Amino acid sequence: MNTFYSPLAYQHEEKYDDKPRLDILELFPGDCRKVLEIGCGTGATGAVIKEKIQGLYYVGLEVDENAVKIAETRLDKVLAIDLGEIRPDSLPLPQESFDLLIAADVLEHLYDPWRVMDVLRLFLKSDGKVVLSIPNTQNIHLITNLVQGNWNYEKYGLLDATHIRFFTLKEIEKLLIGAGYHILRVSNQLQTPLDNHTFPLDITIANLVLKNISREEAQKLFTFQYLILAEKVNRSEKEMQ
């Protein structure tokens, strides 16, 4: 007898596990004083950052009501906002007032992340920055499974069943450039270290062989997610691009 299973059937605590994203701290601008985090969850990441940077003003946007209640005890301000419905006039915050926008594993859950990033750009100062973490769909494990006919949605990870959009590094670059940002730094979170390999190398996947893979190409294939630091492009600069 088959047992029903859906990767969308999960406990609230499974999605809001209250673990701070310490990995994004390496990209955090040192002169930042005012932060806007979208999809802030329970405010765990913001709480850690506020401990490290005294006097930091931290605003979170979150759609889940239970998570909002917890985040309100940790952050300076939390707004219950559905990012899918966000417009410049629907966000009760002053424009051009934030030093930093954080989107940690959020954009892939949105129907229109391109528009969301364009709208949120209005709330950054002229020299404002953005820190993103985005899963990598060019990952070798996804390619391996796809070659074998598998695309298994799960509760977590690269094929989290709540992911709506899928990105490679090129697609991340197009998203940010189109929304008015310039990438300053890209950090790869690798599943497998590359130091023990000699390049170029060949990779065999079932009956598929990838030949003469450079170190740069291998890094993209073995990246689980990208951490990105970008900066706002002023409107006149954006129009010239």
Disulfide bonds with the S-S distance in Angstrom:
none
